[in-house]
Amino acid sequence: MTAGWLPGHLIAPGLAVAAGAAAPLPAHEPLWGETPVIFGPGVFHPEIRIRFVRVGGRLEPGETRSRMIEQEYGLQYGVNRFVNVQIMLPVSSMDLDENIGGTVQRTRVSGLGDAMLKAKYRFHLRQETGFQTGQTLVVGWKIPTGSDERTGAGGSRLPPGDQPGSTDHGVELGYAYDRERLANSLWASLFYEHDLGGGFRRGDSGTLDAAYGWWLVRPNVAEDLGLNLAVGVHAEANASDRLEDGRSALTAHRFAGIHLTPILTKGRNQYRVGLFVPVVKGGNAGETDFGYEIRAGWETFF
């Protein structure tokens, strides 16, 4: 690697190496939240994320439960030292069980979700030997590439939150902060999403994340194997979905909890597996009836 194309989160360690200090490859973000990392001009950053969650338990007549596997495929590109652009394409598969008249029936709902185009602008960066802190603003535009016409076992249209996609465009606004040292890192982010238009659509949502990671195995150079352990909090608040006639689907809910994410680094690659456990729940009980969520991810750059 040459200094001319190092991504932003490798510059400070590069300065540390020049000063004679042992410098690890900083871990990127855990699987909940975002960081202000800006990759240098001309750098491509592909990423894959997977999410698994079970919602619901014992089924009484009229109740539902689901098992969701969602995949996100992303590609980020460094325009310059301040701006990156990104596209994210989600694909989901959900097994939905419904108790209809005492008989449990299963429906599989799968397909391409809505694409998200994003731009990250880094408006603050401070670097010293073995230290870096930065802040970015994120703006996203959701493109309705998925379907929202899927039905359940009883033939009725599923609510917006259970659909792979939508027919509405949407916006995303976010802020991300980090502070990275040779021994540890701190990440924090705040995001808001809103679907445009009326009628059948998902409710507004907001997420708040903060995490702290430290090196259990600290690599001296990027090619060494490294292991970072991140612990953090994740909180979500979701307004109720809207049905065809504009009525509320009564799905408003919120929750907050703790996650643990080991981050393995090797050369240009990073591998992550995370477990989230909700601690506080509120709103629609059916939307928050889960005991844990598992995520995994891989990323690289070239």
C-alpha positions in Angstrom: 0.0 0.0 0.0 1.1 3.5 -0.7 0.3 6.6 1.4 -1.3 8.2 -1.6 -4.4 6.0 -1.5 -4.8 5.1 2.2 -8.4 5.4 3.4 -9.0 8.1 6.1 -9.0 5.6 9.0 -5.4 4.4 8.1 -3.8 7.8 8.0 -3.2 8.3 11.7 -1.6 4.8 12.1 0.6 5.7 9.1 1.8 8.7 10.9 2.5 6.6 14.0 4.6 4.2 11.9 6.5 7.1 10.5 7.2 8.2 14.1 8.5 4.8 15.0 5.5 3.5 17.0 3.7 0.2 16.5 0.5 1.0 14.7 -2.5 -1.4 14.3 -5.1 -1.3 11.6 -8.1 0.4 13.3 -11.3 -1.6 13.3 -14.2 -0.2 11.3 -17.6 0.1 13.0 -19.4 -2.7 14.8 -22.6 -4.0 13.1 -24.9 -1.5 14.7 -24.4 2.2 13.8 -22.1 4.1 11.4 -18.7 5.8 11.5 -17.4 8.9 9.9 -14.7 6.9 8.0 -14.0 8.4 4.6 -12.1 6.3 2.1 -9.5 8.1 0.0 -9.9 9.3 -3.6 -10.5 6.4 -6.0 -10.9 3.7 -3.3 -13.7 1.1 -3.6 -15.1 -0.4 -0.4 -17.5 -3.4 -0.9 -19.3 -4.8 2.1 -21.8 -7.6 2.9 -24.0 -7.6 6.0 -26.4 -10.3 7.3 -29.1 -10.0 9.9 -31.1 -12.8 11.6 -34.0 -12.3 14.1 -37.0 -14.3 15.3 -40.0 -12.4 16.4 -42.8 -14.0 18.4 -43.2 -17.2 20.3 -46.2 -19.4 21.2 -49.0 -18.8 18.7 -52.5 -18.1 19.9 -55.4 -17.9 17.4 -55.0 -14.7 15.3 -51.3 -14.2 16.3 -48.2 -14.3 14.1 -44.5 -15.0 14.5 -41.6 -14.6 12.0 -38.0 -15.6 11.2 -36.1 -13.0 9.2 -32.8 -13.3 7.3 -31.8 -10.0 5.6 -28.7 -9.5 3.5 -27.3 -6.1 2.5 -24.8 -5.7 -0.3 -23.0 -2.3 -0.4 -20.4 -0.6 -2.5 -18.7 2.7 -1.3 -16.5 4.9 -3.5 -14.1 7.6 -2.4 -14.7 10.8 -4.4 -12.2 12.9 -2.6 -10.8 13.3 1.0 -14.1 14.7 2.2 -16.9 12.9 0.3 -17.8 9.2 -0.3 -20.8 7.9 -2.1 -22.4 4.5 -1.5 -25.2 2.2 -2.8 -26.8 -0.4 -0.6 -29.1 -3.2 -1.9 -31.0 -5.3 0.6 -32.4 -8.8 0.0 -34.6 -10.4 2.6 -36.3 -13.8 3.3 -39.0 -14.0 6.0 -40.9 -17.1 7.1 -44.2 -15.9 8.6 -46.4 -18.2 10.7 -50.0 -17.3 11.3 -52.5 -19.1 13.6 -55.7 -19.1 11.6 -58.6 -20.8 13.4 -56.3 -22.9 15.4 -54.2 -24.0 12.5 -50.7 -22.6 12.0 -49.9 -21.7 8.3 -46.6 -20.6 7.0 -45.9 -18.1 4.2 -42.4 -17.2 2.8 -41.9 -13.5 1.9 -38.7 -12.9 0.1 -37.2 -10.6 -2.5 -35.2 -7.5 -3.3 -35.7 -4.6 -1.0 -35.4 -0.8 -1.7 -32.0 0.5 -2.8 -30.4 3.3 -0.8 -28.0 5.8 -2.4 -25.9 7.7 0.2 -23.4 10.5 0.4 -21.0 11.0 3.4 -19.4 14.4 4.0 -16.6 14.7 6.5 -16.7 18.2 8.0 -14.2 17.6 10.8 -11.0 15.6 11.0 -8.1 15.9 13.6 -5.1 13.7 13.5 -2.1 13.3 15.7 0.4 10.5 16.2 -1.6 7.5 17.3 -4.9 9.5 17.5 -7.7 10.5 15.1 -11.2 11.9 15.5 -13.7 12.8 12.9 -17.3 13.7 12.2 -19.5 13.3 9.1 -23.0 14.1 7.9 -24.8 11.4 5.9 -27.6 12.0 3.4 -29.5 9.1 1.8 -32.2 8.7 -0.9 -34.3 5.5 -0.9 -35.4 4.2 -4.3 -38.4 1.9 -4.4 -36.9 -1.2 -6.1 -38.8 -3.8 -3.9 -42.4 -5.0 -3.8 -45.0 -4.1 -1.2 -47.8 -6.3 -2.5 -47.0 -9.6 -0.6 -49.8 -11.3 1.2 -50.0 -13.6 4.2 -51.5 -17.1 4.5 -55.0 -15.7 4.9 -54.7 -13.8 1.6 -54.6 -10.3 3.2 -51.9 -7.8 2.3 -49.1 -7.8 4.8 -48.4 -4.5 6.7 -45.6 -2.2 5.3 -43.1 -3.3 7.9 -43.3 -6.9 6.7 -42.9 -6.2 3.0 -39.5 -6.6 1.2 -39.8 -3.1 -0.4 -42.2 -0.2 -1.0 -43.6 2.1 -3.7 -42.4 5.3 -2.0 -39.1 7.2 -2.2 -37.6 8.1 1.1 -34.9 10.1 2.8 -32.2 9.3 5.4 -30.3 11.8 7.5 -27.5 10.9 9.8 -24.5 12.0 11.8 -21.5 10.0 12.8 -18.5 10.5 15.2 -15.5 8.6 16.1 -12.3 8.8 18.2 -9.6 6.3 17.5 -6.4 5.5 19.4 -3.8 2.8 19.0 -5.4 0.8 21.9 -9.1 1.6 21.5 -11.9 3.3 19.5 -15.2 5.1 20.3 -18.0 5.3 17.8 -21.4 7.1 17.9 -24.1 7.8 15.4 -27.7 9.1 15.1 -30.0 8.5 12.1 -33.5 9.3 10.9 -35.5 7.8 8.1 -38.7 9.0 6.5 -40.8 7.6 3.6 -42.3 10.3 1.3 -45.9 10.3 0.1 -49.0 9.1 1.9 -51.1 6.0 2.0 -49.5 2.6 2.4 -46.0 3.2 3.8 -43.6 2.5 6.7 -43.5 4.8 9.7 -40.7 7.1 10.4 -37.7 5.6 12.4 -34.8 6.8 14.3 -31.7 5.0 15.7 -29.0 5.9 18.2 -25.8 4.0 18.6 -22.6 4.2 20.7 -19.9 1.6 21.0 -16.4 1.2 22.5 -13.9 -1.2 21.1 -10.4 -2.3 22.4 -7.8 -4.5 20.9 -7.5 -8.0 22.4 -4.9 -8.8 19.7 -3.3 -5.7 18.4 -1.6 -5.9 14.9 1.6 -3.9 14.4 1.0 -3.6 10.7 -2.1 -4.0 8.5 -1.0 -7.4 7.3 -1.0 -8.8 10.9 -4.0 -10.6 12.4 -5.9 -8.4 14.8 -8.9 -8.9 17.1 -11.0 -6.0 18.4 -13.9 -6.4 20.8 -16.6 -3.8 20.6 -19.4 -3.3 23.2 -22.1 -0.9 22.7 -25.7 0.3 23.1 -28.3 0.4 20.3 -31.7 2.1 20.5 -34.6 2.3 17.9 -37.8 4.2 17.8 -40.4 3.5 15.1 -43.6 5.3 14.4 -46.6 3.3 13.2 -46.9 2.1 9.6 -49.8 3.6 7.5 -52.3 1.5 5.6 -53.9 2.1 2.2 -56.6 4.5 3.6 -54.1 6.4 5.8 -55.1 4.7 9.0 -52.5 3.7 11.5 -51.4 0.1 11.5 -50.8 0.4 15.3 -47.2 -0.9 14.9 -45.3 1.9 16.7 -42.6 0.5 19.0 -39.2 1.2 20.5 -36.5 -0.7 22.2 -32.9 -0.4 23.4 -30.2 -2.9 24.4 -26.6 -4.0 24.4 -24.5 -5.6 21.7 -21.2 -7.4 21.6 -19.2 -7.5 18.3 -15.8 -9.2 17.8 -14.0 -7.6 14.8 -11.3 -9.6 13.1 -8.9 -7.8 10.8 -6.4 -9.2 8.4 -4.8 -7.1 5.6 -7.5 -5.3 3.7 -10.3 -7.5 5.1 -12.5 -7.3 8.2 -14.9 -9.9 9.5 -17.5 -9.2 12.2 -20.1 -11.2 14.1 -22.4 -9.4 16.6 -25.1 -10.3 19.2 -27.7 -7.8 20.3 -29.9 -8.3 23.3 -32.8 -5.9 24.0 -33.1 -4.6 27.6 -35.9 -2.0 27.3 -39.0 -2.4 25.1 -42.2 -0.4 24.5 -45.1 0.1 22.2 -46.5 -2.7 20.0 -45.6 -6.0 21.8 -45.7 -8.0 18.7 -43.0 -5.9 17.1 -40.6 -6.2 20.0 -41.2 -9.9 21.0 -37.7 -11.1 20.3 -34.9 -12.1 22.7 -31.8 -11.5 20.5 -30.6 -10.4 17.1 -27.5 -11.7 15.3 -25.6 -9.9 12.6 -22.5 -10.7 10.6 -20.4 -8.7 8.1 -17.4 -8.7 5.8 -15.7 -5.7 4.1 -12.6 -4.9 2.2 -11.2 -2.0 0.1 -9.1 -1.7 -3.0 
